[in-house]
């Protein structure tokens, strides 16, 4: 019962901090780390990085996902597979510990 109460308090604090952040910055954009890293690399290399990426062999592949939903689907699938693997190992070791 004590562990459930601690989890509930942590979950409430997490949700409250999320809503506080959204209320404090209503017009903010939440960009990813990839875009920020690309900007820093372009700044350090004086734009040579951007020239390299436009001439790279990756652009010859010409693969474009059908939409933004596909990217979200692949990310969710990756997270689900990771959760299954972690859940399996935690369950395995918990069962092994209880059987001893």
N, CA, C and O atoms as CSV, one atom per row, in Angstrom:
chain,resi,resn,atom,element,x,y,z
A,1,UNK,N,N,0.817,-1.188,0.000
A,1,UNK,CA,C,0.000,0.000,0.000
A,1,UNK,C,C,0.862,1.254,0.000
A,1,UNK,O,O,0.517,2.252,-0.632
A,2,UNK,N,N,1.990,1.200,0.713
A,2,UNK,CA,C,2.865,2.357,0.798
A,2,UNK,C,C,3.480,2.663,-0.567
A,2,UNK,O,O,3.599,3.830,-0.942
A,3,UNK,N,N,3.870,1.633,-1.310
A,3,UNK,CA,C,4.448,1.820,-2.631
A,3,UNK,C,C,3.459,2.437,-3.610
A,3,UNK,O,O,3.835,3.254,-4.450
A,4,UNK,N,N,2.192,2.043,-3.500
A,4,UNK,CA,C,1.154,2.603,-4.361
A,4,UNK,C,C,0.946,4.085,-4.075
A,4,UNK,O,O,0.722,4.866,-4.999
A,5,UNK,N,N,1.018,4.480,-2.814
A,5,UNK,CA,C,0.856,5.885,-2.449
A,5,UNK,C,C,2.021,6.716,-2.985
A,5,UNK,O,O,1.824,7.826,-3.481
A,6,UNK,N,N,3.217,6.180,-2.883
A,6,UNK,CA,C,4.390,6.885,-3.413
A,6,UNK,C,C,4.277,7.038,-4.919
A,6,UNK,O,O,4.576,8.102,-5.462
A,7,UNK,N,N,3.849,5.984,-5.594
A,7,UNK,CA,C,3.670,6.055,-7.048
A,7,UNK,C,C,2.615,7.091,-7.413
A,7,UNK,O,O,2.793,7.843,-8.371
A,8,UNK,N,N,1.520,7.140,-6.662
A,8,UNK,CA,C,0.460,8.102,-6.941
A,8,UNK,C,C,0.956,9.532,-6.778
A,8,UNK,O,O,0.623,10.398,-7.587
A,9,UNK,N,N,1.740,9.785,-5.750
A,9,UNK,CA,C,2.287,11.130,-5.526
A,9,UNK,C,C,3.231,11.509,-6.657
A,9,UNK,O,O,3.188,12.641,-7.140
A,10,UNK,N,N,4.077,10.588,-7.086
A,10,UNK,CA,C,5.009,10.865,-8.185
A,10,UNK,C,C,4.244,11.120,-9.480
A,10,UNK,O,O,4.590,12.029,-10.233
A,11,UNK,N,N,3.218,10.334,-9.742
A,11,UNK,CA,C,2.412,10.529,-10.958
A,11,UNK,C,C,1.709,11.875,-10.934
A,11,UNK,O,O,1.657,12.557,-11.957
A,12,UNK,N,N,1.167,12.273,-9.789
A,12,UNK,CA,C,0.491,13.564,-9.679
A,12,UNK,C,C,1.480,14.708,-9.870
A,12,UNK,O,O,1.160,15.694,-10.534
A,13,UNK,N,N,2.670,14.590,-9.301
A,13,UNK,CA,C,3.693,15.623,-9.485
A,13,UNK,C,C,4.124,15.728,-10.943
A,13,UNK,O,O,4.339,16.831,-11.447
A,14,UNK,N,N,4.253,14.601,-11.620
A,14,UNK,CA,C,4.626,14.614,-13.028
A,14,UNK,C,C,3.573,15.300,-13.878
A,14,UNK,O,O,3.894,16.150,-14.707
A,15,UNK,N,N,2.329,14.936,-13.675
A,15,UNK,CA,C,1.233,15.537,-14.447
A,15,UNK,C,C,1.117,17.024,-14.130
A,15,UNK,O,O,0.902,17.832,-15.033
A,16,UNK,N,N,1.256,17.392,-12.862
A,16,UNK,CA,C,1.170,18.799,-12.478
A,16,UNK,C,C,2.302,19.607,-13.105
A,16,UNK,O,O,2.076,20.725,-13.567
A,17,UNK,N,N,3.514,19.061,-13.128
A,17,UNK,CA,C,4.632,19.784,-13.741
A,17,UNK,C,C,4.436,19.934,-15.243
A,17,UNK,O,O,4.832,20.947,-15.820
A,18,UNK,N,N,3.831,18.940,-15.883
A,18,UNK,CA,C,3.542,19.027,-17.311
A,18,UNK,C,C,2.551,20.150,-17.588
A,18,UNK,O,O,2.773,20.977,-18.472
A,19,UNK,N,N,1.457,20.177,-16.830
A,19,UNK,CA,C,0.451,21.219,-17.046
A,19,UNK,C,C,0.981,22.598,-16.668
A,19,UNK,O,O,0.620,23.590,-17.301
A,20,UNK,N,N,1.832,22.676,-15.648
A,20,UNK,CA,C,2.429,23.963,-15.295
A,20,UNK,C,C,3.315,24.466,-16.429
A,20,UNK,O,O,3.281,25.653,-16.756
A,21,UNK,N,N,4.101,23.592,-17.027
A,21,UNK,CA,C,4.949,23.991,-18.140
A,21,UNK,C,C,4.153,24.449,-19.340
A,21,UNK,O,O,4.536,25.403,-20.017
A,22,UNK,N,N,3.044,23.775,-19.609
A,22,UNK,CA,C,2.188,24.174,-20.729
A,22,UNK,C,C,1.515,25.517,-20.453
A,22,UNK,O,O,1.368,26.330,-21.365
A,23,UNK,N,N,1.107,25.760,-19.208
A,23,UNK,CA,C,0.451,27.021,-18.866
A,23,UNK,C,C,1.443,28.179,-18.830
A,23,UNK,O,O,1.094,29.300,-19.199
A,24,UNK,N,N,2.661,27.928,-18.395
A,24,UNK,CA,C,3.660,28.994,-18.287
A,24,UNK,C,C,4.192,29.413,-19.660
A,24,UNK,O,O,4.598,30.562,-19.832
A,25,UNK,N,N,4.197,28.508,-20.634
A,25,UNK,CA,C,4.702,28.794,-21.979
A,25,UNK,C,C,3.671,28.391,-23.025
A,25,UNK,O,O,3.854,27.384,-23.708
A,26,UNK,N,N,2.595,29.153,-23.163
A,26,UNK,CA,C,1.514,28.703,-24.050
A,26,UNK,C,C,1.871,28.725,-25.535
A,26,UNK,O,O,1.308,27.940,-26.299
A,27,UNK,N,N,2.776,29.586,-25.968
A,27,UNK,CA,C,3.102,29.693,-27.389
A,27,UNK,C,C,4.446,29.068,-27.739
A,27,UNK,O,O,5.000,29.353,-28.801
A,28,UNK,N,N,4.971,28.234,-26.875
A,28,UNK,CA,C,6.290,27.668,-27.134
A,28,UNK,C,C,6.196,26.454,-28.042
A,28,UNK,O,O,5.195,25.737,-28.054
A,29,UNK,N,N,7.259,26.242,-28.799
A,29,UNK,CA,C,7.363,25.062,-29.650
A,29,UNK,C,C,8.341,24.098,-28.991
A,29,UNK,O,O,9.393,24.496,-28.490
A,30,UNK,N,N,7.977,22.845,-29.002
A,30,UNK,CA,C,8.814,21.838,-28.383
A,30,UNK,C,C,9.569,21.106,-29.480
A,30,UNK,O,O,9.115,20.066,-29.955
A,31,UNK,N,N,10.718,21.639,-29.888
A,31,UNK,CA,C,11.524,21.025,-30.925
A,31,UNK,C,C,12.356,19.896,-30.363
A,31,UNK,O,O,12.619,19.835,-29.162
A,32,UNK,N,N,12.760,19.016,-31.233
A,32,UNK,CA,C,13.547,17.874,-30.799
A,32,UNK,C,C,15.026,18.194,-30.723
A,32,UNK,O,O,15.474,19.257,-31.153
A,33,UNK,N,N,15.765,17.270,-30.176
A,33,UNK,CA,C,17.201,17.438,-30.030
A,33,UNK,C,C,17.911,17.356,-31.382
A,33,UNK,O,O,18.992,17.922,-31.543
A,34,UNK,N,N,17.319,16.659,-32.355
A,34,UNK,CA,C,17.947,16.542,-33.668
A,34,UNK,C,C,18.081,17.900,-34.335
A,34,UNK,O,O,19.137,18.224,-34.880
A,35,UNK,N,N,17.032,18.689,-34.298
A,35,UNK,CA,C,17.070,20.013,-34.909
A,35,UNK,C,C,18.049,20.935,-34.224
A,35,UNK,O,O,18.748,21.703,-34.884
A,36,UNK,N,N,18.108,20.868,-32.896
A,36,UNK,CA,C,19.041,21.696,-32.154
A,36,UNK,C,C,20.481,21.290,-32.442
A,36,UNK,O,O,21.352,22.148,-32.583
A,37,UNK,N,N,20.736,19.988,-32.530
A,37,UNK,CA,C,22.085,19.513,-32.823
A,37,UNK,C,C,22.508,19.927,-34.229
A,37,UNK,O,O,23.657,20.313,-34.444
A,38,UNK,N,N,21.592,19.849,-35.178
A,38,UNK,CA,C,21.914,20.250,-36.548
A,38,UNK,C,C,22.257,21.736,-36.613
A,38,UNK,O,O,23.174,22.124,-37.336
A,39,UNK,N,N,21.535,22.572,-35.868
A,39,UNK,CA,C,21.825,23.998,-35.838
A,39,UNK,C,C,23.209,24.269,-35.256
A,39,UNK,O,O,23.946,25.107,-35.776
A,40,UNK,N,N,23.565,23.569,-34.183
A,40,UNK,CA,C,24.882,23.766,-33.556
A,40,UNK,C,C,25.993,23.303,-34.490
A,40,UNK,O,O,27.016,23.977,-34.615
A,41,UNK,N,N,25.806,22.170,-35.141
A,41,UNK,CA,C,26.831,21.660,-36.061
A,41,UNK,C,C,27.002,22.601,-37.243
A,41,UNK,O,O,28.125,22.862,-37.674
A,42,UNK,N,N,25.895,23.110,-37.768
A,42,UNK,CA,C,25.980,24.055,-38.886
A,42,UNK,C,C,26.687,25.333,-38.467
A,42,UNK,O,O,27.424,25.923,-39.257
A,43,UNK,N,N,26.469,25.765,-37.231
A,43,UNK,CA,C,27.134,26.969,-36.732
A,43,UNK,C,C,28.631,26.741,-36.567
A,43,UNK,O,O,29.430,27.619,-36.891
A,44,UNK,N,N,29.014,25.575,-36.067
A,44,UNK,CA,C,30.430,25.272,-35.844
A,44,UNK,C,C,31.178,25.113,-37.163
A,44,UNK,O,O,32.316,25.563,-37.289
A,45,UNK,N,N,30.548,24.479,-38.141
A,45,UNK,CA,C,31.230,24.184,-39.417
A,45,UNK,C,C,30.985,25.248,-40.479
A,45,UNK,O,O,31.348,25.047,-41.638
A,46,UNK,N,N,30.382,26.368,-40.114
A,46,UNK,CA,C,30.112,27.475,-41.043
A,46,UNK,C,C,29.325,27.032,-42.264
A,46,UNK,O,O,29.625,27.464,-43.378
A,47,UNK,N,N,28.333,26.187,-42.081
A,47,UNK,CA,C,27.451,25.788,-43.167
A,47,UNK,C,C,27.950,24.640,-44.018
A,47,UNK,O,O,27.229,24.197,-44.912
A,48,UNK,N,N,29.152,24.136,-43.780
A,48,UNK,CA,C,29.673,23.016,-44.574
A,48,UNK,C,C,28.886,21.746,-44.314
A,48,UNK,O,O,28.777,20.891,-45.193
A,49,UNK,N,N,28.341,21.615,-43.123
A,49,UNK,CA,C,27.537,20.439,-42.801
A,49,UNK,C,C,26.294,20.385,-43.666
A,49,UNK,O,O,25.924,19.316,-44.152
A,50,UNK,N,N,25.645,21.521,-43.866
A,50,UNK,CA,C,24.439,21.559,-44.686
A,50,UNK,C,C,24.759,21.201,-46.133
A,50,UNK,O,O,23.970,20.521,-46.788
A,51,UNK,N,N,25.913,21.652,-46.643
A,51,UNK,CA,C,26.315,21.295,-48.008
A,51,UNK,C,C,26.539,19.793,-48.111
A,51,UNK,O,O,26.166,19.175,-49.108
A,52,UNK,N,N,27.144,19.206,-47.090
A,52,UNK,CA,C,27.411,17.765,-47.112
A,52,UNK,C,C,26.115,16.972,-47.094
A,52,UNK,O,O,25.987,15.977,-47.808
A,53,UNK,N,N,25.143,17.406,-46.277
A,53,UNK,CA,C,23.899,16.649,-46.173
A,53,UNK,C,C,23.070,16.728,-47.446
A,53,UNK,O,O,22.344,15.786,-47.762
A,54,UNK,N,N,23.161,17.834,-48.185
A,54,UNK,CA,C,22.381,17.930,-49.421
A,54,UNK,C,C,23.018,17.130,-50.548
A,54,UNK,O,O,22.329,16.748,-51.493
A,55,UNK,N,N,24.328,16.869,-50.465
A,55,UNK,CA,C,25.016,16.108,-51.511
A,55,UNK,C,C,25.216,14.649,-51.146
A,55,UNK,O,O,25.806,13.898,-51.923
A,56,UNK,N,N,24.740,14.230,-49.989
A,56,UNK,CA,C,25.045,12.879,-49.518
A,56,UNK,C,C,24.262,11.824,-50.293
A,56,UNK,O,O,23.292,12.135,-50.983
A,57,UNK,N,N,24.693,10.590,-50.169
A,57,UNK,CA,C,24.054,9.476,-50.863
A,57,UNK,C,C,22.667,9.185,-50.322
A,57,UNK,O,O,21.860,8.544,-50.995
A,58,UNK,N,N,22.379,9.653,-49.105
A,58,UNK,CA,C,21.073,9.392,-48.507
A,58,UNK,C,C,19.964,10.021,-49.350
A,58,UNK,O,O,18.873,9.461,-49.460
A,59,UNK,N,N,20.239,11.169,-49.937
A,59,UNK,CA,C,19.222,11.839,-50.748
A,59,UNK,C,C,18.925,11.086,-52.032
A,59,UNK,O,O,17.876,11.305,-52.637
A,60,UNK,N,N,19.815,10.206,-52.465
A,60,UNK,CA,C,19.556,9.443,-53.684
A,60,UNK,C,C,18.564,8.303,-53.453
A,60,UNK,O,O,18.033,7.749,-54.415
A,61,UNK,N,N,18.308,7.948,-52.200
A,61,UNK,CA,C,17.382,6.870,-51.894
A,61,UNK,C,C,15.949,7.294,-52.199
A,61,UNK,O,O,15.152,6.472,-52.651
A,62,UNK,N,N,15.612,8.537,-51.964
A,62,UNK,CA,C,14.300,9.116,-52.265
A,62,UNK,C,C,13.155,8.454,-51.507
A,62,UNK,O,O,12.058,8.317,-52.048
A,63,UNK,N,N,13.392,8.046,-50.274
A,63,UNK,CA,C,12.317,7.474,-49.462
A,63,UNK,C,C,11.701,8.573,-48.624
A,63,UNK,O,O,12.396,9.251,-47.867
A,64,UNK,N,N,10.427,8.747,-48.754
A,64,UNK,CA,C,9.671,9.687,-47.937
A,64,UNK,C,C,8.525,8.923,-47.285
A,64,UNK,O,O,7.752,8.268,-47.985
A,65,UNK,N,N,8.396,8.992,-45.959
A,65,UNK,CA,C,7.252,8.344,-45.332
A,65,UNK,C,C,5.959,8.991,-45.825
A,65,UNK,O,O,5.957,10.175,-46.164
A,66,UNK,N,N,4.870,8.244,-45.869
A,66,UNK,CA,C,3.625,8.781,-46.395
A,66,UNK,C,C,3.067,9.963,-45.606
A,66,UNK,O,O,2.281,10.738,-46.150
A,67,UNK,N,N,3.443,10.118,-44.368
A,67,UNK,CA,C,2.940,11.244,-43.583
A,67,UNK,C,C,3.572,11.263,-42.205
A,67,UNK,O,O,4.337,10.369,-41.841
A,68,UNK,N,N,3.240,12.294,-41.447
A,68,UNK,CA,C,3.765,12.414,-40.094
A,68,UNK,C,C,3.275,11.324,-39.169
A,68,UNK,O,O,3.916,11.002,-38.169
A,69,UNK,N,N,2.125,10.755,-39.514
A,69,UNK,CA,C,1.583,9.683,-38.676
A,69,UNK,C,C,2.486,8.453,-38.711
A,69,UNK,O,O,2.585,7.723,-37.725
A,70,UNK,N,N,3.143,8.227,-39.842
A,70,UNK,CA,C,4.024,7.060,-39.958
A,70,UNK,C,C,5.195,7.180,-39.000
A,70,UNK,O,O,5.589,6.201,-38.366
A,71,UNK,N,N,5.752,8.385,-38.893
A,71,UNK,CA,C,6.861,8.597,-37.969
A,71,UNK,C,C,6.407,8.351,-36.533
A,71,UNK,O,O,7.125,7.733,-35.747
A,72,UNK,N,N,5.222,8.832,-36.196
A,72,UNK,CA,C,4.677,8.607,-34.855
A,72,UNK,C,C,4.426,7.125,-34.612
A,72,UNK,O,O,4.682,6.613,-33.522
A,73,UNK,N,N,3.923,6.438,-35.636
A,73,UNK,CA,C,3.673,5.005,-35.515
A,73,UNK,C,C,4.971,4.239,-35.267
A,73,UNK,O,O,5.021,3.367,-34.400
A,74,UNK,N,N,6.018,4.560,-36.023
A,74,UNK,CA,C,7.296,3.865,-35.845
A,74,UNK,C,C,7.887,4.143,-34.463
A,74,UNK,O,O,8.459,3.248,-33.842
A,75,UNK,N,N,7.750,5.375,-33.983
A,75,UNK,CA,C,8.252,5.695,-32.649
A,75,UNK,C,C,7.483,4.936,-31.580
A,75,UNK,O,O,8.078,4.403,-30.644
A,76,UNK,N,N,6.160,4.886,-31.719
A,76,UNK,CA,C,5.339,4.156,-30.750
A,76,UNK,C,C,5.646,2.665,-30.788
A,76,UNK,O,O,5.673,2.007,-29.748
A,77,UNK,N,N,5.878,2.131,-31.984
A,77,UNK,CA,C,6.229,0.716,-32.119
A,77,UNK,C,C,7.560,0.422,-31.446
A,77,UNK,O,O,7.709,-0.595,-30.767
A,78,UNK,N,N,8.524,1.310,-31.635
A,78,UNK,CA,C,9.827,1.150,-30.987
A,78,UNK,C,C,9.678,1.188,-29.470
A,78,UNK,O,O,10.289,0.380,-28.771
A,79,UNK,N,N,8.875,2.113,-28.953
A,79,UNK,CA,C,8.659,2.206,-27.507
A,79,UNK,C,C,7.957,0.961,-26.978
A,79,UNK,O,O,8.286,0.475,-25.896
A,80,UNK,N,N,6.991,0.441,-27.734
A,80,UNK,CA,C,6.267,-0.763,-27.304
A,80,UNK,C,C,7.190,-1.972,-27.250
A,80,UNK,O,O,7.134,-2.756,-26.304
A,81,UNK,N,N,8.037,-2.125,-28.257
A,81,UNK,CA,C,8.971,-3.261,-28.269
A,81,UNK,C,C,9.938,-3.150,-27.098
A,81,UNK,O,O,10.238,-4.147,-26.442
A,82,UNK,N,N,10.424,-1.944,-26.835
A,82,UNK,CA,C,11.314,-1.739,-25.690
A,82,UNK,C,C,10.626,-2.048,-24.371
A,82,UNK,O,O,11.232,-2.639,-23.477
A,83,UNK,N,N,9.367,-1.654,-24.245
A,83,UNK,CA,C,8.618,-1.934,-23.013
A,83,UNK,C,C,8.386,-3.421,-22.833
A,83,UNK,O,O,8.443,-3.928,-21.713
A,84,UNK,N,N,8.124,-4.126,-23.929
A,84,UNK,CA,C,7.932,-5.577,-23.850
A,84,UNK,C,C,9.215,-6.261,-23.399
A,84,UNK,O,O,9.184,-7.150,-22.549
A,85,UNK,N,N,10.338,-5.849,-23.966
A,85,UNK,CA,C,11.627,-6.467,-23.598
A,85,UNK,C,C,11.942,-6.187,-22.135
A,85,UNK,O,O,12.314,-7.098,-21.395
A,86,UNK,N,N,11.794,-4.925,-21.709
A,86,UNK,CA,C,12.061,-4.598,-20.309
A,86,UNK,C,C,11.105,-5.328,-19.374
A,86,UNK,O,O,11.524,-5.859,-18.346
A,87,UNK,N,N,9.833,-5.356,-19.723
A,87,UNK,CA,C,8.847,-6.051,-18.890
A,87,UNK,C,C,9.145,-7.530,-18.773
A,87,UNK,O,O,8.973,-8.119,-17.706
A,88,UNK,N,N,9.591,-8.136,-19.867
A,88,UNK,CA,C,9.932,-9.558,-19.826
A,88,UNK,C,C,11.070,-9.813,-18.848
A,88,UNK,O,O,10.987,-10.712,-18.011
A,89,UNK,N,N,12.135,-9.019,-18.955
A,89,UNK,CA,C,13.289,-9.269,-18.088
A,89,UNK,C,C,12.993,-8.945,-16.633
A,89,UNK,O,O,13.435,-9.669,-15.741
A,90,UNK,N,N,12.246,-7.862,-16.373
A,90,UNK,CA,C,11.878,-7.583,-14.992
A,90,UNK,C,C,10.996,-8.701,-14.439
A,90,UNK,O,O,11.185,-9.127,-13.299
A,91,UNK,N,N,10.046,-9.177,-15.221
A,91,UNK,CA,C,9.186,-10.269,-14.778
A,91,UNK,C,C,9.953,-11.564,-14.579
A,91,UNK,O,O,9.692,-12.313,-13.638
A,92,UNK,N,N,10.895,-11.820,-15.467
A,92,UNK,CA,C,11.705,-13.038,-15.362
A,92,UNK,C,C,12.508,-13.045,-14.067
A,92,UNK,O,O,12.504,-14.028,-13.326
A,93,UNK,N,N,13.196,-11.936,-13.805
A,93,UNK,CA,C,14.022,-11.893,-12.605
A,93,UNK,C,C,13.185,-11.820,-11.331
A,93,UNK,O,O,13.603,-12.330,-10.291
A,94,UNK,N,N,12.020,-11.200,-11.394
A,94,UNK,CA,C,11.134,-11.178,-10.233
A,94,UNK,C,C,10.605,-12.583,-9.948
A,94,UNK,O,O,10.563,-13.004,-8.792
A,95,UNK,N,N,10.202,-13.306,-10.983
A,95,UNK,CA,C,9.748,-14.688,-10.814
A,95,UNK,C,C,10.854,-15.591,-10.327
A,95,UNK,O,O,10.627,-16.469,-9.495
A,96,UNK,N,N,12.049,-15.381,-10.840
A,96,UNK,CA,C,13.197,-16.193,-10.412
A,96,UNK,C,C,13.502,-15.941,-8.933
A,96,UNK,O,O,13.821,-16.872,-8.192
A,97,UNK,N,N,13.401,-14.675,-8.508
A,97,UNK,CA,C,13.663,-14.325,-7.113
A,97,UNK,C,C,12.590,-14.940,-6.209
A,97,UNK,O,O,12.912,-15.419,-5.122
A,98,UNK,N,N,11.326,-14.936,-6.634
A,98,UNK,CA,C,10.263,-15.465,-5.797
A,98,UNK,C,C,10.326,-16.996,-5.715
A,98,UNK,O,O,9.894,-17.567,-4.714
A,99,UNK,N,N,10.842,-17.661,-6.725
A,99,UNK,CA,C,10.908,-19.104,-6.713
A,99,UNK,C,C,12.039,-19.626,-5.832
A,99,UNK,O,O,12.040,-20.802,-5.467
A,100,UNK,N,N,12.981,-18.787,-5.491
A,100,UNK,CA,C,14.123,-19.231,-4.664
A,100,UNK,C,C,13.818,-19.241,-3.206
A,100,UNK,O,O,14.679,-19.590,-2.398
